[in-house]
C-alpha cells in the first residue's frame, strides 16, 4: 500500500468522524439540521460561503479549463469576485426576510413573497434539477482525485461509492453542521496546497511566470487570448454576467444565508471573499503549467491536468496530501448540496404537496431519508460519465439564474411582478434552457439573424432574456388595476 493511499484513507475517516461529532450536544430538529439553528457566526458563515469558491470545480475544473481553453478560464476569477459585490446587498436582505418568516429553504422564500404555493413547487423542482449535476460534479471530481492520487489502487467507481457513503452518513446525522465543521479543515488544506502548487510548479518547470507564458505562446500562438468565435469575448461577458446573477441563487448558498445569527456576517464576508477568491489564480497557473508538461489531454480528460502534473512532479506521500485536499473539497461541497436538496424535497415537495400540514419532526425524518435518495441519483449520473466539470457547473447556473429576477424585484417597495408573472417567467427561462440543452443547439442555430459577434452569447443569458420578457408581459396582464374612489359631487 503506497503512502498516498494511507493519507487518503485517513482523510476519509477523519472527515466522517468530524461530521458525526458536529451534532454533539445538539437536538437535531429540522431547524438545527437544515440551517444550523440560525446561530452560525462570521467564521462558519465565511467558510460555508467560501466553500462555493473552493470546490472540486475550482480544484480540477479551473485548472482543466486553463489547460484546455486558455483565456476563457479567467471568467472564473471575475465572476466569483463580482458576485460578492452583489452578495453584499442581497444576502442581508434575504437573511432579514428569512429570519422574520422562519424559512427553511429557498422555495419557502418564493411561497411567502408571492403568496404562491405553485411558484414554490416550481422553484423546488428547478432547485433539485440544478443541484443534481452540481452534486454529480463533486462525485465525479472525487473519483478522479482518489483514483489518480492513489496511483489507480482505487478505481473511480469505488472512490465515488466510498465518498458518497461517507457524506450520506454524516449528513444524515448532522446536516449542515457536519459540512461546516469539515469546511474548517478543508479550507486550511486546500489553501496550503493551491498556493504551494501555483508558486512551485511554474518556477520549477519554467523559472517563473513570464517564461511560462512566453513558452506557451511560442508553442501555441494565440492560445492565451480570447478566440474570435466560441469562447470569445462575447461568451466571456455574457457568462460572467449570468454567473454573477446566479451565484446566490444556488439553493445551498441561498440557505447558507439563513444560518447566520446576524446580517453583519455577510458584509464582512463580502469584503474579504473577493481577495480570498483571487487565490484561484494559483490554480489557473497550475493548469497553464501543465499545457507543455502534460500534453495531449483532450475532452473530459483536461480535468486531469493538475493531478497528472502533480503525480509527475512529487513523491507519493505529497501526492496523497494533494489528493486529500481535493477529496475534502468534494466531501464538504457534496454535503452542503445534499442537505439543501433533501430539505427542499422534504419541506417543499413532501409537506408542500404530498402531505400538507406535516409537522417539523415528520419533515426532518423525511429529509434524512431523502439524503440517500438524492445520493443514489447523483451517483448513478456520475458513474455514467459525461461532460467536463466546468460544463456541468454552467448547466446548473443556466437553471438557477432564472430565479434571480423574481428574487431581486421582490425587494422593491412595490414589486412590479405578480405571482403569475414570476411563475411564467421562471418556467419560460427554464424551458428555454432545457430545450437548448436537449437539442444541443447553439445561439447561431436558434437566432441565425444575429450578428456574428453575438452568436457566442451564453445560452443561459438568452434564456434569462426570455424569462424577463415573459415575466413583464404576464405581470402586466395579471396586475390588478387600482380601485378608484368615486368622485365627489
Secondary structure, DSSP 4 states (H G I P E B T S, - for coil): --HHHHHHHHHHHHHHHHHHHTTTT----HHHHHHGGG-B-HHHHHHHHHTTTSSHIIIIIHHHHHHHHGGGGHHHHHHHHHHHHHHHHHHHHHHHHHHHHT--SHHHHHHHHHT-HHHHHHHHHHHHHHHHHHHHHHHHHHHHHHHHHTTTSS-HHHHHHHHHHHHHHHHHHHTHHHHHHHHHHHHHHHHHHHHHHHHHHHHHHHSSHHHHHHHHHHHSTTTTS--SSSS-HHHHHHHHHHHHHHGGGSHHHHHHGGGBSSTHHHHHHHHHHHHHHTTHHHHHHHHHHHHHHSTT--GGGGGGHHHHHHHHHS-HHHHHHHHHHHHHHHHHHHHHHHHHHHHHIIIIIIIIIISTT--HHHHHHHHHHHHHHHHHHHHHHHHT--S-HHHHHHHHHHHHGGGHHHHHHTTSSS----HHHHHHHHHHHHHHHHHHHHHT--HHHH-TTS-GGGTT--HHHHHHHHHHHHHHHHHHHHSPPPPPPPPP-
